Amino acid sequence: MPVLLPSSATTEAHAMVSVSSSIARPSSVRLLPLPAPRFPPVASKCFFHCAASGTTTRVCELKIWMLEKLKWRKNFRTHGWEKKPRMLQVQDSVEETTSNSEVAESSPPNVQPIIPKYLESSMESSSSSAYGNSVDRVPSLCIAVVGATGELARNKIFPALFALYYSGFLPENVGIFGYSRKDLSDEDLRNIVAATLTCRVDHHENCGDKLDAFLDRTYHINGGFNNKDGMKMLNRRMEQIEGEHEANRIFYLSVPQEALLDVSVSLADNSQTKRGWNRIIIEKPFGFDALSSHKLTQCFLSKFQEKQLYRIDHRLGKDLIENITVLRFSNLVFEPLWSRTYIKNVQVIFSEECGMEAQGRYFGHYGVIRDIVHSHILQTIALFAMEPPVSLDGEDIRNEKVKVLRSIRKLNLDDVVLGQYKNSADKSSCYMNSLTPTFFAAALYIDNARWDGVPFLVKTGVGLIKHRVEIRIQFHHVPGNLYRECISHNIDLTTNELILRDQPDEAILLKVNNKVPGLGLQLDASELNLLYRDKYNVEVPDSYEHLLLDVIDGDNHLFMRSDELEAAWNILTPILDKIEENKVVPELYEIGGRGPVGAYYLGANHGVRWADD
């Protein structure tokens, strides 16, 4: 009795009959099937039903082989590479059969199925595109760090790549390339990189073996002073170890702004693979104002597609940033409160320790506004204030973020406070003539229906009283509070607050009012706290690990799109121009203090009491 196959299988069978009848092939071919237990049920039924006819037998055996191959095709990871299954090998000769009715034979363990000559070419091309080369040393993912001998690459990028490799987020045969102008051998670069690589507390098992394996896959390219020739050399070196199969590439441009255009153009013309995707990571700042940023963006978009560009700000790789959306959209208790109806003000606070790295950034050409406010602060506000996205897809989230940025009201000088910390006596002469601010405070307003009238107060700087990174959401007072007589004279001290903190201790805190135990009725403000170090006994991965993994996965929601970049500069460029035109002198403040006094007047003018008052 015939076996009924699904319509799709029937269509494929008809197609195969047509192909088998139209292509010349040996008249007598023996196909050794794979072991029966591995066949799908439909394939098994087809197999036994087809014993009566030679042509039908070949068609059904081909059907069996195709179904088996389709099972392997499902083994695909979202990172862009595929696990390498045991391949079906094509033999050079075709054995003669003695009888058409001899369909099934028990195959010895080492015997592979024999495929007819007329199917070899199509099978090989399919295997090449779907599975790639089976040689273990050939990488299907190459990551190039341009500026490999710089401080950022040595201290952050290479350690993050090793941590991902140890954790299994990179393929075993990944290729790591360091590109620089220095005349170094592969071994020289490996020695430089090895000096900064360590295993995390929870990564001690086989640490030495993993480290050696990672370094063995690290190579150096001396690009010299001609990036065009250097990128061609990088491409040739990648191709040598990639082979002919599908390959993907990531380029991390850890270079100064003045070298960015030349490097990116040379890369686009000479180093991109044509057998997979190419992704470009760009370090901030993304220009110095709206005009320079626009020119830079136009240059990038003339060589790359928008989906290839990943503008990275490592501060956005913190768990604090991810918790903004998780806390809001996955908890019913918070989502209804997320509007001007219940929220009185939002404070975004970022204070950094005073180190030489910070001095170099702030007193150089960047300043605190370009370095921190433009990307980190504005992106934090956009994620906090955006409407619910259609999905968690990166483009859906970025669509909502850019709407928030375009809705932020233009800043006036009256809504901004600039500061500069006083240097010690032995260094004061270096920066006495600089007007570059090391402190910035501002009151931002989002002119839309959800946030109309809610002040978003920003305070960021270096050399303040302590290293602190947090978002504080202060809620309105309870209307007609029945317990107002039991509250202390300062009602602001009893304001409900939700605090998302990254530094000094990662935590989520909720400030509520409760009764003090004992006789009588006295209220107190207490904090319900979730301290990550107490709840989760794990070492928190570095933010570069988080963001690099996002690039590998193609998740771009924490990276600024070109229209987001433009919207952010449209907010800040007018105030930067006014500061330059009016030669605004920053207010001096002591290192280890609370910052300029003007910041407290700014809060008072907008009805906000700073959290550290």
C-alpha positions as CSV (number, residue, x, y, z in Angstrom):
1,M,0.0,0.0,0.0
2,P,1.5,3.4,-1.0
3,V,2.8,5.7,1.8
4,L,1.3,9.1,1.8
5,L,3.9,11.9,2.2
6,P,3.3,15.5,3.2
7,S,2.6,17.8,0.3
8,S,6.1,19.4,0.6
9,A,7.7,16.0,0.5
10,T,5.7,15.0,-2.5
11,T,6.7,18.1,-4.3
12,E,10.4,17.5,-3.5
13,A,10.1,13.8,-4.6
14,H,8.5,14.9,-8.0
15,A,11.4,17.4,-8.4
16,M,13.9,14.7,-7.7
17,V,12.3,12.3,-10.2
18,S,12.5,15.0,-12.8
19,V,16.2,15.7,-12.0
20,S,17.1,12.0,-11.9
21,S,15.5,11.4,-15.3
22,S,17.1,14.4,-17.0
23,I,20.7,14.0,-15.9
24,A,22.9,11.3,-17.2
25,R,24.1,8.9,-14.6
26,P,25.6,5.4,-14.3
27,S,23.0,2.7,-15.1
28,S,23.8,0.7,-12.0
29,V,24.6,2.4,-8.7
30,R,24.7,1.1,-5.2
31,L,23.9,3.5,-2.4
32,L,24.8,2.5,1.1
33,P,22.2,3.9,3.5
34,L,22.9,5.4,6.9
35,P,22.0,3.2,9.9
36,A,18.2,2.8,10.0
37,P,17.7,4.1,13.6
38,R,18.8,7.5,12.5
39,F,16.1,7.9,9.8
40,P,13.0,9.9,10.4
41,P,9.8,7.7,10.4
42,V,8.7,9.1,7.0
43,A,12.1,8.2,5.5
44,S,11.9,4.6,6.9
45,K,8.5,4.0,5.3
46,C,9.6,5.5,2.0
47,F,12.7,3.3,2.1
48,F,10.8,0.0,2.4
49,H,8.1,1.0,0.0
50,C,10.6,1.8,-2.7
51,A,12.2,-1.7,-2.9
52,A,10.1,-2.6,-6.0
53,S,11.5,-0.1,-8.5
54,G,15.1,0.8,-9.4
55,T,14.3,4.4,-10.3
56,T,12.0,4.9,-7.3
57,T,14.6,3.2,-5.1
58,R,17.2,5.8,-6.1
59,V,14.8,8.6,-5.6
60,C,13.8,7.4,-2.1
61,E,17.4,6.8,-1.1
62,L,18.2,10.3,-2.2
63,K,15.2,11.5,-0.2
64,I,16.6,9.7,2.9
65,W,20.0,11.3,2.4
66,M,18.4,14.8,2.1
67,L,16.3,14.4,5.2
68,E,19.5,13.4,7.1
69,K,21.3,16.5,5.8
70,L,18.4,18.7,6.8
71,K,18.7,17.5,10.3
72,W,22.2,18.9,10.4
73,R,21.2,22.2,9.0
74,K,19.1,23.0,12.1
75,N,22.4,23.0,14.1
76,F,23.0,26.7,13.6
77,R,23.9,29.3,16.1
78,T,23.0,33.0,16.1
79,H,26.6,34.1,16.3
80,G,27.0,33.5,12.6
81,W,29.1,30.3,12.7
82,E,27.9,26.7,12.6
83,K,28.9,23.7,14.7
84,K,30.9,21.3,12.5
85,P,29.0,18.0,12.3
86,R,30.6,14.8,11.0
87,M,30.5,15.4,7.3
88,L,29.3,12.8,4.7
89,Q,32.4,12.2,2.5
90,V,32.0,11.8,-1.2
91,Q,34.0,8.9,-2.6
92,D,35.7,9.0,-6.0
93,S,34.4,5.7,-7.3
94,V,31.0,4.3,-7.8
95,E,30.5,0.6,-7.0
96,E,28.5,-1.6,-9.3
97,T,25.4,-3.4,-8.0
98,T,24.4,-6.9,-8.8
99,S,20.6,-6.5,-8.3
100,N,18.2,-3.6,-8.2
101,S,16.3,-5.3,-5.5
102,E,19.3,-5.2,-3.2
103,V,18.5,-2.0,-1.4
104,A,19.7,-2.4,2.2
105,E,23.0,-3.7,3.4
106,S,24.7,-3.5,6.7
107,S,27.5,-1.1,6.4
108,P,30.8,-1.6,8.1
109,P,31.6,1.1,10.8
110,N,34.2,2.9,8.6
111,V,32.2,2.8,5.3
112,Q,30.5,6.1,4.3
113,P,27.6,6.3,1.9
114,I,28.6,6.4,-1.7
115,I,27.1,9.3,-3.7
116,P,26.5,9.1,-7.5
117,K,28.9,11.2,-9.6
118,Y,26.0,13.3,-11.0
119,L,25.2,14.6,-7.5
120,E,28.7,15.3,-6.3
121,S,29.1,18.9,-7.6
122,S,25.8,20.2,-6.1
123,M,26.5,18.4,-2.8
124,E,30.0,19.9,-2.5
125,S,28.8,23.4,-3.1
126,S,26.0,22.9,-0.6
127,S,28.3,21.6,2.0
128,S,30.8,24.4,1.4
129,S,28.3,27.1,1.9
130,A,26.4,25.6,4.8
131,Y,29.1,23.9,6.9
132,G,32.4,25.4,5.9
133,N,35.8,23.8,6.1
134,S,36.1,21.0,8.6
135,V,39.7,21.8,9.5
136,D,39.8,22.9,13.2
137,R,42.5,25.6,12.8
138,V,40.5,27.5,10.2
139,P,38.5,30.3,11.9
140,S,35.1,31.2,10.8
141,L,35.2,34.4,12.9
142,C,38.1,36.9,12.8
143,I,38.3,39.9,15.1
144,A,40.8,42.7,14.3
145,V,41.8,45.3,16.9
146,V,43.2,48.3,15.0
147,G,45.5,50.1,17.4
148,A,46.5,46.9,19.2
149,T,49.3,48.3,21.2
150,G,47.3,51.2,22.7
151,E,46.3,51.4,26.3
152,L,42.6,50.7,25.6
153,A,43.4,47.6,23.6
154,R,45.9,46.2,26.1
155,N,43.9,46.8,29.3
156,K,40.3,46.4,28.1
157,I,39.7,44.9,24.6
158,F,42.1,41.9,24.7
159,P,41.1,40.9,28.2
160,A,37.4,41.1,27.3
161,L,38.0,38.9,24.2
162,F,39.9,36.4,26.3
163,A,37.1,36.3,28.9
164,L,34.6,35.6,26.1
165,Y,36.8,32.9,24.7
166,Y,37.2,31.2,28.0
167,S,33.4,31.3,28.6
168,G,32.7,29.7,25.3
169,F,31.2,32.7,23.6
170,L,33.8,32.7,20.8
171,P,34.4,29.7,18.5
172,E,37.4,27.6,19.4
173,N,39.0,28.4,16.1
174,V,38.5,32.2,16.3
175,G,41.2,34.4,14.8
176,I,42.4,37.5,16.8
177,F,44.4,40.0,14.9
178,G,46.3,43.0,16.3
179,Y,46.9,45.8,13.8
180,S,49.4,48.6,14.6
181,R,52.3,50.6,13.1
182,K,54.9,48.9,15.2
183,D,57.3,46.3,13.8
184,L,56.3,43.4,16.0
185,S,56.1,39.7,15.4
186,D,53.2,37.5,16.4
187,E,55.1,36.4,19.4
188,D,55.9,40.0,20.4
189,L,52.2,40.8,20.4
190,R,51.3,37.7,22.4
191,N,53.8,38.7,25.1
192,I,52.3,42.2,25.3
193,V,48.7,40.8,25.5
194,A,49.6,38.0,27.9
195,A,50.8,40.6,30.5
196,T,47.2,41.9,30.9
197,L,45.2,38.6,30.7
198,T,43.9,37.0,33.8
199,C,41.1,34.6,34.6
200,R,38.2,35.8,36.7
201,V,37.5,34.2,40.2
202,D,35.0,31.9,38.7
203,H,37.3,31.1,35.7
204,H,40.1,29.0,37.2
205,E,39.6,25.6,35.7
206,N,42.0,25.0,32.8
207,C,42.9,28.7,32.8
208,G,46.4,28.1,31.6
209,D,45.4,25.9,28.7
210,K,42.7,28.3,27.6
211,L,45.2,31.2,27.8
212,D,47.7,29.3,25.6
213,A,45.0,28.4,23.1
214,F,43.9,32.1,22.9
215,L,47.4,33.4,22.4
216,D,48.1,30.8,19.7
217,R,45.2,32.3,17.8
218,T,46.5,35.9,18.1
219,Y,48.4,37.4,15.2
220,H,50.0,40.8,14.5
221,I,49.9,42.9,11.4
222,N,52.4,45.7,10.9
223,G,50.3,48.3,9.0
224,G,53.1,50.8,8.8
225,F,52.1,54.3,7.8
226,N,50.2,53.4,4.7
227,N,46.8,52.0,5.9
228,K,45.8,51.0,2.3
229,D,48.7,48.6,2.1
230,G,48.3,47.6,5.7
231,M,44.7,46.7,5.3
232,K,45.5,44.6,2.2
233,M,48.0,42.7,4.3
234,L,45.5,42.2,7.0
235,N,43.0,40.8,4.5
236,R,45.5,38.4,3.0
237,R,46.5,37.2,6.5
238,M,42.9,36.6,7.4
239,E,42.2,34.7,4.2
240,Q,45.1,32.4,4.8
241,I,43.5,31.0,7.9
242,E,39.9,31.4,6.9
243,G,40.1,29.1,3.9
244,E,37.3,29.1,1.3
245,H,34.3,28.7,3.5
246,E,32.0,31.4,5.0
247,A,33.8,33.8,7.3
248,N,32.7,36.8,9.4
249,R,34.8,39.7,10.6
250,I,34.7,42.3,13.3
251,F,37.0,45.4,13.2
252,Y,37.5,47.3,16.5
253,L,38.8,50.8,15.6
254,S,40.7,51.8,18.7
255,V,42.4,54.8,17.1
256,P,42.5,58.6,17.7
257,Q,39.8,60.7,16.0
258,E,42.3,62.2,13.6
259,A,43.2,58.8,12.2
260,L,39.7,57.4,12.1
261,L,38.7,58.4,8.6
262,D,41.8,57.2,6.9
263,V,41.7,53.8,8.7
264,S,38.0,53.3,8.1
265,V,38.2,54.1,4.3
266,S,41.2,51.8,3.9
267,L,39.4,49.1,5.8
268,A,36.3,49.4,3.7
269,D,38.1,49.2,0.4
270,N,40.6,46.5,1.3
271,S,39.7,44.3,4.3
272,Q,36.1,43.4,4.2
273,T,35.1,39.8,3.6
274,K,32.7,38.9,0.8
275,R,31.8,35.6,2.3
276,G,30.0,36.8,5.4
277,W,29.2,39.9,7.5
278,N,31.5,42.7,8.5
279,R,30.9,44.8,11.7
280,I,32.8,47.9,12.6
281,I,33.2,49.1,16.2
282,I,33.9,52.8,16.7
283,E,35.1,54.4,19.9
284,K,33.8,57.7,21.1
285,P,33.8,60.7,20.9
286,F,31.8,60.6,17.7
287,G,32.9,64.0,16.5
288,F,33.3,67.2,18.5
289,D,30.0,69.0,17.5
290,A,27.1,68.6,15.1
291,L,29.0,69.6,12.0
292,S,32.1,67.4,12.5
293,S,29.9,64.5,13.6
294,H,27.7,64.9,10.4
295,K,30.8,64.8,8.2
296,L,32.1,61.7,10.0
297,T,28.8,60.0,9.7
298,Q,28.5,60.7,6.0
299,C,31.9,59.3,5.4
300,F,31.0,56.1,7.2
301,L,27.7,55.7,5.4
302,S,29.4,56.1,2.1
303,K,31.5,53.0,2.8
304,F,29.4,50.9,5.2
305,Q,25.7,50.2,5.8
306,E,24.2,51.5,9.0
307,K,23.7,48.0,10.3
308,Q,27.5,47.4,10.2
309,L,28.3,50.3,12.5
310,Y,28.6,49.9,16.3
311,R,29.4,53.1,18.1
312,I,30.5,51.9,21.5
313,D,30.4,53.6,24.9
314,H,31.6,51.1,27.5
315,R,29.6,52.7,30.3
316,L,26.4,51.5,28.5
317,G,27.5,47.9,29.0
318,K,26.8,48.1,32.7
319,D,24.0,46.0,34.3
320,L,22.5,49.3,35.6
321,I,21.6,50.2,32.0
322,E,20.0,46.9,31.2
323,N,18.1,47.0,34.5
324,I,16.4,50.3,33.5
325,T,14.2,48.5,30.9
326,V,14.0,45.1,32.8
327,L,12.7,46.7,35.9
328,R,10.2,48.8,34.1
329,F,8.8,46.4,31.5
330,S,8.9,43.2,33.4
331,N,7.3,44.4,36.7
332,L,3.6,45.5,36.8
333,V,4.2,47.4,40.0
334,F,6.5,49.9,38.2
335,E,5.2,50.4,34.6
336,P,2.0,52.2,35.6
337,L,4.0,54.7,37.7
338,W,6.4,55.6,34.8
339,S,5.1,59.0,33.9
340,R,4.6,62.6,35.1
341,T,1.5,61.5,37.0
342,Y,3.6,59.8,39.7
343,I,7.2,60.8,39.1
344,K,8.3,64.2,40.4
345,N,11.9,64.3,39.1
346,V,14.7,62.1,37.9
347,Q,18.3,62.5,38.8
348,V,21.2,61.0,36.8
349,I,24.4,61.2,38.7
350,F,27.8,60.2,37.5
351,S,30.9,61.1,39.6
352,E,34.3,59.7,38.8
353,E,37.5,59.4,40.7
354,C,40.3,61.8,39.8
355,G,43.0,60.0,37.9
356,M,45.5,60.9,35.3
357,E,43.3,59.3,32.6
358,A,40.4,61.5,33.6
359,Q,42.6,64.5,33.6
360,G,43.8,63.8,30.1
361,R,40.2,63.5,28.8
362,Y,38.7,66.4,30.6
363,F,41.5,68.9,30.1
364,G,42.1,67.9,26.5
365,H,39.8,68.7,23.6
366,Y,36.9,66.5,24.8
367,G,35.8,67.8,28.1
368,V,33.1,66.2,30.3
369,I,30.3,67.3,28.0
370,R,31.6,65.5,24.9
371,D,33.1,62.5,26.8
372,I,30.2,61.6,29.2
373,V,27.1,63.7,28.6
374,H,26.8,63.2,24.9
375,S,26.6,59.5,24.9
376,H,26.3,58.0,28.3
377,I,24.0,60.5,30.0
378,L,21.7,61.1,27.1
379,Q,21.5,57.4,26.2
380,T,20.6,56.6,29.8
381,I,17.8,59.2,29.8
382,A,16.5,57.9,26.4
383,L,16.3,54.3,27.6
384,F,14.6,55.4,30.8
385,A,12.0,57.7,29.2
386,M,11.2,55.9,26.0
387,E,7.8,54.4,25.1
388,P,7.5,50.6,25.2
389,P,9.1,49.3,22.0
390,V,7.4,46.9,19.7
391,S,9.9,44.2,20.6
392,L,13.3,43.8,22.1
393,D,14.9,44.0,18.6
394,G,17.7,46.5,18.5
395,E,16.1,48.6,15.8
396,D,12.7,48.8,17.6
397,I,14.5,50.0,20.8
398,R,16.5,52.6,18.9
399,N,13.4,53.9,17.1
400,E,12.0,54.7,20.5
401,K,15.2,56.2,21.9
402,V,15.6,58.7,19.1
403,K,12.0,59.9,19.6
404,V,13.0,60.9,23.2
405,L,16.2,62.6,22.1
406,R,14.3,64.7,19.5
407,S,11.8,65.7,22.2
408,I,14.4,67.1,24.7
409,R,14.1,70.9,25.0
410,K,17.0,73.0,23.9
411,L,19.3,74.0,26.8
412,N,19.8,77.6,27.9
413,L,22.9,78.8,29.8
414,D,20.7,79.5,32.8
415,D,19.9,75.7,33.1
416,V,23.6,74.7,33.0
417,V,26.4,74.8,35.6
418,L,30.0,74.3,34.7
419,G,32.8,73.5,37.1
420,Q,36.5,72.8,37.1
421,Y,38.3,71.2,40.1
422,K,41.3,73.0,41.6
423,N,44.6,71.2,40.9
424,S,47.3,70.6,43.5
425,A,50.1,73.2,43.6
426,D,52.6,71.2,41.7
427,K,50.2,70.7,38.7
428,S,48.2,73.9,38.7
429,S,50.4,75.5,36.1
430,C,49.4,72.9,33.5
431,Y,45.8,73.8,33.4
432,M,45.4,77.4,34.7
433,N,44.6,78.7,31.2
434,S,42.1,76.0,30.3
435,L,38.4,76.6,30.3
436,T,37.5,72.9,29.7
437,P,35.0,71.9,32.3
438,T,35.4,68.9,34.5
439,F,31.9,69.2,36.0
440,F,28.6,69.6,34.3
441,A,25.1,69.9,35.8
442,A,21.9,70.7,33.8
443,A,18.1,70.5,34.0
444,L,16.6,68.8,30.9
445,Y,12.9,68.6,30.0
446,I,11.3,66.2,27.6
447,D,8.4,67.8,25.8
448,N,6.0,65.0,25.2
449,A,2.8,63.7,26.8
450,R,4.4,61.3,29.2
451,W,7.1,63.6,30.7
452,D,5.8,67.1,30.3
453,G,7.0,69.2,33.2
454,V,9.3,66.5,34.8
455,P,12.8,67.8,35.3
456,F,15.6,65.4,34.5
457,L,18.6,66.7,36.5
458,V,22.0,65.6,35.4
459,K,25.2,65.9,37.5
460,T,28.5,64.5,36.3
461,G,32.1,65.3,37.0
462,V,35.4,64.2,38.3
463,G,37.1,64.7,41.7
464,L,33.8,64.8,43.7
465,I,33.3,63.4,47.2
466,K,33.0,59.8,46.1
467,H,32.7,57.6,43.0
468,R,29.0,57.3,42.4
469,V,26.9,56.1,39.4
470,E,23.2,56.0,39.9
471,I,19.7,56.9,38.8
472,R,17.3,58.2,41.4
473,I,13.5,58.5,40.7
474,Q,11.7,60.6,43.2
475,F,7.9,60.3,43.3
476,H,5.3,62.9,44.2
477,H,4.0,63.2,47.8
478,V,0.9,61.3,48.7
479,P,-2.1,63.6,48.1
480,G,-4.0,64.3,51.3
481,N,-1.5,62.1,53.3
482,L,-3.4,60.9,56.5
483,Y,0.0,60.6,58.3
484,R,1.3,64.1,57.6
485,E,1.2,65.0,61.3
486,C,3.4,61.9,62.0
487,I,6.0,62.9,59.5
488,S,9.0,65.1,60.4
489,H,9.0,68.8,59.6
490,N,10.8,68.2,56.3
491,I,8.4,66.3,54.1
492,D,11.0,65.9,51.4
493,L,12.8,63.4,53.6
494,T,9.9,61.1,53.3
495,T,9.7,61.1,49.5
496,N,9.4,57.7,48.0
497,E,12.5,56.9,45.8
498,L,13.6,54.2,43.5
499,I,17.3,54.0,43.1
500,L,19.3,52.1,40.5
501,R,22.9,52.1,41.6
502,D,26.0,50.9,39.8
503,Q,28.7,52.4,42.0
504,P,29.9,52.1,44.8
505,D,27.8,48.9,45.3
506,E,25.6,47.6,42.6
507,A,22.1,47.6,44.0
508,I,18.4,48.4,43.5
509,L,16.9,50.3,46.4
510,L,13.3,51.4,47.2
511,K,12.8,54.1,49.8
512,V,9.4,53.7,51.6
513,N,7.8,55.0,54.8
514,N,7.1,52.6,57.7
515,K,6.0,52.7,61.4
516,V,8.8,52.7,63.9
517,P,8.3,49.7,66.3
518,G,7.1,50.5,69.8
519,L,4.3,52.4,71.4
520,G,2.9,55.5,69.8
521,L,2.9,56.3,66.1
522,Q,6.1,57.5,64.5
523,L,7.0,57.1,60.9
524,D,10.5,56.5,59.5
525,A,11.9,56.3,55.9
526,S,13.6,53.0,55.2
527,E,15.2,51.4,52.2
528,L,14.3,48.0,50.8
529,N,17.5,46.9,49.2
530,L,18.7,44.3,46.7
531,L,22.5,44.3,47.0
532,Y,24.0,42.3,44.1
533,R,27.0,41.2,46.0
534,D,24.8,39.5,48.7
535,K,22.2,38.1,46.3
536,Y,24.5,36.8,43.5
537,N,27.7,35.2,44.3
538,V,29.3,35.8,40.9
539,E,31.9,38.2,39.6
540,V,30.3,40.8,37.4
541,P,31.7,40.7,33.8
542,D,33.4,43.8,32.5
543,S,31.2,46.1,30.4
544,Y,33.5,45.5,27.3
545,E,32.7,41.8,27.5
546,H,29.0,42.6,27.5
547,L,29.2,44.9,24.5
548,L,31.6,42.8,22.4
549,L,29.2,39.9,22.9
550,D,26.4,42.1,21.7
551,V,28.4,42.9,18.5
552,I,29.0,39.2,17.9
553,D,25.3,38.5,18.3
554,G,24.3,41.5,16.2
555,D,22.4,43.1,19.1
556,N,22.7,46.9,18.5
557,H,20.3,48.4,21.0
558,L,23.1,49.8,23.2
559,F,24.9,51.3,20.3
560,M,24.0,54.8,18.9
561,R,22.5,54.9,15.4
562,S,23.3,57.8,13.1
563,D,20.0,59.6,13.8
564,E,20.5,59.2,17.5
565,L,23.9,60.7,17.2
566,E,22.6,63.7,15.3
567,A,19.8,64.2,17.8
568,A,22.2,64.2,20.7
569,W,24.5,66.7,19.1
570,N,21.5,69.0,18.3
571,I,20.9,69.1,22.1
572,L,24.5,69.9,23.1
573,T,26.0,71.9,20.2
574,P,24.1,75.1,20.9
575,I,25.2,75.2,24.5
576,L,28.8,74.3,23.5
577,D,28.7,77.2,21.0
578,K,27.4,79.6,23.7
579,I,30.0,78.5,26.1
580,E,32.7,79.1,23.5
581,E,31.3,82.5,22.4
582,N,30.7,83.8,25.9
583,K,34.0,82.4,27.3
584,V,32.1,81.0,30.2
585,V,34.5,80.4,33.1
586,P,33.8,77.2,35.0
587,E,33.2,77.5,38.8
588,L,36.2,76.1,40.7
589,Y,35.6,73.4,43.4
590,E,37.8,71.4,45.7
591,I,38.8,67.9,44.9
592,G,36.9,65.6,47.2
593,G,34.1,68.1,47.7
594,R,30.5,68.2,46.5
595,G,31.1,70.2,43.4
596,P,30.2,73.8,42.5
597,V,27.7,75.6,44.7
598,G,25.8,76.6,41.6
599,A,24.6,73.0,41.2
600,Y,22.5,73.4,44.3
601,Y,21.0,76.6,43.2
602,L,20.1,74.9,39.9
603,G,18.3,72.2,41.7
604,A,16.4,74.7,43.9
605,N,15.3,76.6,40.8
606,H,13.6,73.5,39.5
607,G,12.2,72.3,42.8
608,V,14.6,69.4,43.2
609,R,16.6,68.5,46.2
610,W,19.8,66.6,45.2
611,A,20.2,63.2,46.7
612,D,23.4,64.0,48.5
613,D,22.1,67.2,50.2
